[in-house]
Amino acid sequence: MMAREQHSVLDPGALDDGGGQPLPRATAGRSARLYAGLRRRKRWLLPLLVVVLLAQMAAVMITTAVQQTPTIDEPVYVATATVYLREHSLDYNPEHPPLGKLVIAAGIALADPHFDADYQGDQGELGRHLLYESGNDPWRLMFWARLPVIVLTLLFGLVVFAFARELVGAARGLVALALYAFSPDVIAHGSLATLDVPEAGFLLTSVWLLWRARRRPRLYVPLAGVALGAAVATKMSALPAVPVLMLLAVVSVWSARRPADRVSRRRALALGVVGAAVVALVTVAVVWASYLVVDPRLRFTSTEPVPAVHGVRGHVVDLLPFPRAFLDGMRIQFAMEDYPWQGFLFGHLYTGSHWYYLPAAFLVKTPLGMLALWAAGAVAVVAVRRLRPAAPYLLVPTGVLLATAMDGSRDFGTRYAIFVPMFLAVAAACVPALRWRWAAPATGVLVAFVAVSSLLTFPFYLPYSNEAFGGPSKTYLRLHDSNVDWGQDLGRLADRLRERYAGERIWLVYKGSGVPSYYGIESSDPRKVGVREVHGLLVVSDTSIDKARGKLAELIDSSRPIDQVGHSITIYRR
């Protein structure tokens, strides 16, 4: 009834003079033209806003990609992708499946780097050799390697918008897209030749397709399997999503059939089980295909030691229907999980992991307006009756994957749960659907707050932290590694030293995969000499500051901080 009333008000044929009498023909004609103009304006305004949001996201990601030197993981992925192209070998980087690196390889193919097929070394050494010792321009090569991930990140933005639009309409879908497009975490990691954003985006795409399968299961259930397979073929950490999405496939098929009697319910349940099986089979097929594309003969000799895995985990690995390279990669991942890694949280350095690390890190690294909209969006999806069917699709995969990530042993960064900003951006678009007078205007204000906070950190998105925690310049006091300092600012450091400190003695403790001498930084390691011999400039990556002990801690304590580069490297005077 409400929809009909709204339509009657907007319908020019139903306009009257307020007293129940039809308007004169001329006035009605003007009203009709006005209404038609409003409709035409609405048709082009919405696509324009989508383009504007994605265009600004593309601009900041490309700028970030151009300015940053290789982060710690990128040379390995770039070198492995080059091996895929030139040697069709699966031997390098088996701990991650091939698909994400094949995406990176699309850009490397355009860059056409020099490659020494006879070079012998592990994957890290191979990456440094390719970038710095083979006659390639690392700036150019890294840009082309990052570009396909940037394009994929933008396409996932369209998925976020489409998902939210189907739930709450196109206008509110812009809320989801804005939160996605201004997310510092998504921008930071979507600008890198890494695997976290591709995996998360494929997972979101699979869930969206399963939501659409509630109407057309025959089309969308297999497509959801393709997207889920792409996620698993990108990172093995997507595996816990497989049983969750299989259950969602059952729910989608059941909803599409809408059984009314007992026999129909049994048939719908049987069809749902078939749908779940289709999702699983297609997922497995996509993983196999990603390996076969690299090497149709599936030859594999790992360049890294493959540990033996015993107990339940060992039996699980043996039962999985994947290529041997995938299974050996899982064994390497399990060995990494058993390693006693160091974490850093709120000024405390520790060995092992804290279960609450990721929620705490998100509290620091997420814009305050976004945190509020995430919480309200989760409430809206559960509280609003017409949105309640979407709750299992948005909240259950997010919760399961987050719980799995929280159980991991590597407290290195929010990138391990980069799916959270994606899924909860869709949920946040549902906030205006709440029957609260202030819900819609408050949503607009919070989105604007997010946009301002995000733009103010440009172009330093990797070390972002929100205003409550002092902004990006203070992030290293609370977090480390890929949350703030991943080796991305070596080029900026070289520029700063040339501009302000030319001719001074440099003592450098750099955490990253870049080669300082390539960028013109001639330095010495202060940890290899006595403390009294270190005079001049002491330059330290902020992660190394967080983990400093012994001689390095003594050097830092007896030095005066004078400058900061990219919010990830601190320069001291001695």
FENBELRA-V606797 format. One record per pair of residues at least 24 apart in sequence whose ideal C-beta (glycine too) atoms are under 8 Angstrom apart, sorted by the first residue. I is the first residue (numbers start at 1). GAP is how many residues later the second one is. If there is no record, write none. Layout:
# FENBELRA-V606797
I:GAP
I:GAP
This chain:
# FENBELRA-V606797
10:25
11:24
46:124
46:125
46:128
49:125
50:108
50:111
50:124
50:127
53:104
53:121
53:124
53:125
53:128
54:100
54:103
54:104
54:123
54:127
56:125
57:96
57:97
57:100
57:123
57:124
57:125
57:130
58:92
58:96
60:127
60:398
60:399
60:401
61:89
61:92
61:126
61:129
61:130
62:85
62:88
62:129
63:395
63:396
64:123
64:124
64:127
64:395
64:397
65:77
65:78
65:81
65:82
65:85
65:126
65:127
66:73
66:77
67:392
67:424
67:425
68:74
68:123
68:124
68:394
68:420
68:421
68:423
69:69
69:73
69:418
69:419
69:420
69:421
69:422
69:423
69:443
69:445
69:450
70:57
70:61
70:68
70:72
70:417
70:418
70:442
70:443
70:444
71:121
71:123
71:411
71:415
71:416
71:417
71:441
71:442
72:410
72:414
72:415
72:439
72:440
72:441
73:121
73:413
73:440
74:53
74:68
74:71
74:118
74:119
74:120
74:439
75:49
75:52
75:53
75:55
75:56
75:438
76:47
76:48
76:50
76:51
76:437
77:24
77:27
77:68
77:116
77:117
77:118
78:26
78:30
78:49
78:52
78:53
78:63
78:64
78:67
78:115
79:44
79:47
79:48
79:50
79:51
80:43
81:24
81:27
81:64
82:26
82:31
82:33
82:48
83:43
84:210
85:24
86:29
86:31
87:30
88:206
88:207
89:205
89:206
89:210
90:201
90:204
90:205
90:208
90:209
90:210
90:235
91:209
91:210
91:211
91:212
92:31
92:34
92:211
93:30
94:206
94:208
94:210
94:212
94:231
94:232
94:234
94:235
94:238
95:141
95:209
95:234
95:237
95:238
95:241
96:99
96:138
96:139
96:140
96:233
97:135
97:136
97:137
97:138
97:139
97:190
97:193
97:194
97:229
97:232
98:135
98:192
98:193
98:195
98:196
99:99
99:131
99:134
99:135
99:187
99:191
100:94
100:95
100:98
100:99
100:133
100:134
100:135
101:94
102:188
102:191
102:192
103:45
103:46
103:49
103:95
104:41
104:44
104:45
104:89
106:42
107:37
107:38
107:39
107:40
107:41
107:86
108:33
108:36
108:37
110:34
111:29
111:30
111:33
111:34
113:28
122:181
122:182
123:180
123:181
124:389
127:386
128:385
128:387
131:384
132:383
132:386
138:380
139:352
142:51
145:48
146:45
146:46
146:47
149:41
149:42
149:43
149:44
149:45
149:48
149:49
150:40
150:41
152:38
152:45
152:46
152:49
153:33
153:37
153:38
153:44
153:48
155:46
156:24
156:41
156:44
156:45
156:48
156:49
156:266
157:24
159:42
159:45
159:46
159:49
160:44
160:262
160:265
160:266
162:46
163:41
163:44
163:45
163:48
163:263
164:261
164:262
164:265
164:266
166:45
166:46
167:220
167:223
167:259
167:262
167:263
168:219
168:261
168:262
168:264
168:265
172:257
172:258
172:260
172:261
173:256
175:198
175:253
175:254
175:256
175:257
175:268
175:272
176:249
176:250
176:252
176:253
177:248
178:269
178:272
178:273
179:191
179:194
179:242
179:246
179:249
179:250
179:268
179:271
180:241
180:242
180:245
182:185
182:268
182:269
182:272
182:273
183:184
183:187
183:238
183:242
183:271
184:181
184:182
184:183
184:270
184:273
184:277
184:280
185:180
185:181
185:229
185:230
185:233
185:236
185:276
185:279
186:232
186:235
186:236
187:267
187:274
188:273
188:274
188:276
189:226
189:229
191:270
194:221
195:39
195:40
196:39
196:219
196:220
196:222
197:221
198:32
198:36
199:32
199:35
199:36
199:38
199:39
199:220
200:31
200:218
200:219
200:222
201:221
202:25
202:26
202:28
202:29
202:32
202:36
203:24
203:25
203:28
203:35
203:38
203:194
203:198
203:216
204:215
204:218
204:219
204:222
205:25
206:25
206:35
206:39
207:38
207:41
207:186
207:187
207:190
207:216
210:35
210:38
210:39
210:42
210:183
211:41
211:179
211:182
213:36
213:39
213:40
213:43
213:62
214:38
214:41
214:42
214:175
215:41
216:40
217:35
217:36
217:39
217:54
217:58
220:32
221:28
221:31
221:32
221:54
221:57
221:58
222:56
222:57
222:60
224:25
224:55
225:53
225:54
225:55
225:56
225:57
225:58
225:61
226:56
226:60
228:51
228:54
228:55
228:58
229:53
229:54
229:55
229:56
229:57
229:58
229:60
230:56
232:51
232:54
232:55
233:53
233:54
233:56
233:57
236:90
236:93
236:94
236:97
237:164
237:167
237:168
237:179
240:160
240:161
240:164
241:156
241:159
241:160
242:37
242:38
242:41
244:152
244:153
244:156
245:34
245:152
246:30
246:31
246:33
246:34
247:29
248:144
248:145
248:148
248:149
249:26
249:27
249:29
249:30
250:25
250:26
251:141
255:134
284:37
284:38
287:35
287:36
287:39
288:34
288:35
291:32
291:34
291:35
298:25
298:26
298:27
300:24
300:25
300:28
302:26
302:30
304:28
306:25
306:26
307:24
307:25
307:27
307:28
309:25
309:26
336:73
336:74
337:71
337:72
337:73
338:71
339:70
341:68
341:69
341:70
341:71
342:205
343:68
343:69
343:137
344:67
344:135
344:136
344:137
344:199
344:202
344:203
345:66
345:133
345:134
346:132
347:130
347:131
349:197
349:198
352:57
353:55
353:56
353:57
353:58
354:57
355:51
355:52
356:50
357:49
357:54
358:44
358:47
358:48
358:53
358:56
358:58
358:59
359:47
361:52
361:53
361:118
361:122
362:52
362:55
362:58
364:101
364:102
364:105
364:111
364:114
364:115
364:119
365:49
365:99
365:100
365:101
365:110
365:114
365:118
366:55
366:100
367:82
367:83
367:86
367:87
367:99
368:81
368:85
368:98
368:99
368:100
369:76
369:77
369:78
369:79
369:80
369:81
369:84
370:51
370:58
370:76
370:80
371:95
372:74
373:55
373:58
373:70
373:73
373:74
373:77
374:46
374:50
374:53
374:54
376:52
376:55
376:58
376:63
377:47
377:49
377:50
377:51
377:52
377:53
377:54
378:46
378:49
379:55
380:47
380:50
380:51
380:53
380:54
381:46
381:49
383:51
384:46
384:49
384:50
386:47
387:43
387:46
390:40
394:29
394:30
394:32
394:33
395:28
395:32
397:26
398:25
398:26
412:69
412:70
412:71
413:66
413:68
413:69
413:70
414:69
415:67
460:106
460:107
460:108
462:24
462:26
462:106
463:79
463:103
463:104
463:105
472:95
473:91
473:94
475:92
476:66
476:67
476:69
476:70
476:91
476:92
476:94
480:62
480:63
480:66
480:67
481:62
484:58
484:59
484:83
484:84
485:26
485:56
485:57
485:58
485:83
485:84
486:26
486:82
487:24
487:25
487:26
487:27
487:54
488:24
488:78
488:80
489:76
489:77
489:79
489:80
490:24
490:26
490:29
490:31
491:28
492:73
492:74
492:77
493:26
493:28
493:46
493:72
493:73
493:76
494:25
494:26
494:27
496:67
496:69
496:75
497:24
497:40
497:42
500:63
501:36
501:70
504:32
504:33
505:30
505:31
505:32
506:30
506:31
506:33
507:27
507:29
507:30
507:31
507:32
507:67
508:31
508:32
509:29
509:30
509:31
509:32
509:35
509:43
510:29
510:31
510:34
510:59
511:30
511:32
511:33
512:29
526:25
526:26
526:29
527:24
527:25
531:24
531:27
534:40
535:39
536:38
537:34
537:35
537:36
537:37
538:33
538:34
538:35
538:36
539:30
539:31
539:32
539:33
540:29
540:30
540:32
541:27
541:28
542:25
542:26
542:27
542:28
545:25
